[in-house]
Amino acid sequence: MVVLSFIGSTQIACLKDKVTERYTIYRPVYSTKAEVKGAIGSSPAIQISNPGKIFVKGNYVFLNEIDRGIHVIDFSNPANPKNLAFVKIPGCVDMAVRGNFLYADLYTDLITLDITDPLNVKVQQYQESVFPHRIYSNGFIADTAKFITNWIRVDTVVKRDERPFGFPLFFGPMSMSRSAPVSNGVGGSMARFGLLEDRLYTVSHSDLKVFNTSNPANPSFIRTIELNRGDIETIFPHQRNLFIGAAAGMLIYNATDKDNPTYMSTFIHARACDPVIADQSFAYVTLRSNNTCSGFANQLDVVNVSQLLSPRLVRTYLLTEPAGLSKDQNLLFICDGNDGLKIFDATRPEELKLLTTIPLSKTYDVITINGIALTVAEDGIYFIDYRNPSQASIAGKITIAKI
């Protein structure tokens, strides 16, 4: 099986009703499950080329390389971040870190890694087939006896008698001491994995799964909760609640009974991609439309969630192409596509004030921690010093290689 991608350099020449099209074909490279499991572990750092989600624990950023693994980045000096190592995990798109242990998806499996030494991680546990709905980033499911471990790019020319009605969409081939107390890291707003105290919550497009991580080295599966819809995208735990982003709304579940979260309410919004974050009184929902998200909304919805049973829209702010977002006290950070990273004063959520914009290309997600905004953009991972928010500036960067 191949993935066929129409790329920008395509040349189309019409002569006597003949059409020539140039495509890129990605051929999957398969390995057996045994081979994949045997190869999981740390390797020397590689260039970042297809970054996904981010997670922060201590001085380390764990950055997903979509379907290939996780980059380990030391940002103890944000002005000079260092790409230290790469952890090979085929099929990985999500992760979370609790104590010295990293949880990641290996296609349909959940893998637990000991990261006491981030340069020499060790496999601690496998749980097979806990994510049965998981598909490859390009949209198809492979032979269940094997995993796709790499993609080989092949440029090709196809001649047709007539131009097709439409072109295929590009999907691409497609972060310590042992004696430290157990604590959870911080995930980005685009995550499908979320930690709340000693529970790991994960969402697929249609369900919520609960894992007990009271023993961080050996998480145990508790249950699956059907969400009765098929458009779930993200999860954001806060206090005793789970804020779940869906393409047409935000769901609120209460996790006071942490093994059995219960449905509270839904805030309905226009259909679009939908990450969400929340604090004690407000939820911040970005909506964007693009090739993979239906609808036309590009906006921020501020929602009053002080009454969890009846969330109420406070105000909508129009944006360009908002994606990930983060909040640090009264500061709100929004990745607004090619408009860059925007920093707002959110002291009054009904009247946000733009403090500054960091001009970056195609910003995707952001995590704020200790005065540094870790921002994923098209050309790099940026470390932005916002200790003086109105004069926030880029402290350091790790470049993303062009594919």
Secondary structure as UniProt FT lines:
FT   STRAND          3..6
FT   TURN            8..9
FT   STRAND          13..15
FT   TURN            16..17
FT   STRAND          18..32
FT   HELIX           33..39
FT   STRAND          41..44
FT   STRAND          51..57
FT   TURN            58..59
FT   STRAND          60..65
FT   TURN            66..68
FT   STRAND          69..74
FT   TURN            78..79
FT   STRAND          82..88
FT   TURN            90..91
FT   STRAND          95..98
FT   TURN            99..100
FT   STRAND          101..106
FT   TURN            107..108
FT   STRAND          109..114
FT   TURN            118..119
FT   STRAND          122..127
FT   TURN            128..129
FT   TURN            132..133
FT   TURN            137..138
FT   TURN            144..145
FT   STRAND          146..160
FT   TURN            178..179
FT   STRAND          186..187
FT   TURN            189..190
FT   STRAND          193..196
FT   TURN            197..198
FT   STRAND          199..203
FT   STRAND          207..212
FT   TURN            216..217
FT   STRAND          220..226
FT   STRAND          232..238
FT   TURN            239..240
FT   STRAND          241..246
FT   TURN            247..248
FT   STRAND          249..254
FT   TURN            258..259
FT   STRAND          262..268
FT   STRAND          276..278
FT   STRAND          282..288
FT   TURN            291..292
FT   STRAND          299..304
FT   TURN            308..309
FT   STRAND          312..318
FT   STRAND          322..328
FT   TURN            329..330
FT   STRAND          331..337
FT   TURN            338..339
FT   STRAND          341..345
FT   HELIX           349..351
FT   STRAND          353..358
FT   STRAND          365..369
FT   TURN            370..371
FT   STRAND          372..376
FT   STRAND          380..385
FT   HELIX           389..391
FT   STRAND          393..400
//
